Amino acid sequence: MRALSAASNAEFGDVRFLLTDMDETLIYQGRLSAATYASLEQSGALR
């Protein structure tokens, strides 16, 4: 296994969905941080 940051953008070309849970994965102490939200928005996941 390697870090996602080590992959090129081309390696994600066929990815259509990113599934995750929210509890303590994206949310910390019951809150979604501005940085996390911005990353989701930048990735296009919030379309």
N, C-alpha and C positions, 0 to 999 in steps of 0.2 A: 504494500500500500504506500502511496506517496501523497503529498499535499496537493490539493487542488490548484494551489497557486503555482505549482511546478508545471502544470499542463498549459499547452498553448490554446488560444481561442479556437483554432481549427478543430481541436479535439472535442469541442463541445458543440460543433456545428449541427449535429443531429439530435441534440437534446431538446425535447419539447416541453417537459414538465420537471419540476423540482418539488418533490414531496418531502415534507418534514412535519414533525409535531411542534407545538409551540412551547409546551411546559418545560422550562429550564433548558431548552435547546436554543430558541430564538429570544425567549423572554427571560429576564433576570429579575428576581425578586418581584415578580408579578407585573413587570413593565417591559415594553418593547422600546429599546433605546432609539434615539434619533439616528445614530450611526447605523444600526441594524436596518431601520426603515429606509434610510438613504441607500444602503447597499441593495436592498430588495428593489427599490425603485430604479436604481441605475442598471440592474441586471435585466429589467423588463418584466420581472416576476409579478408586478402589480397591474398588469394590463387587464 
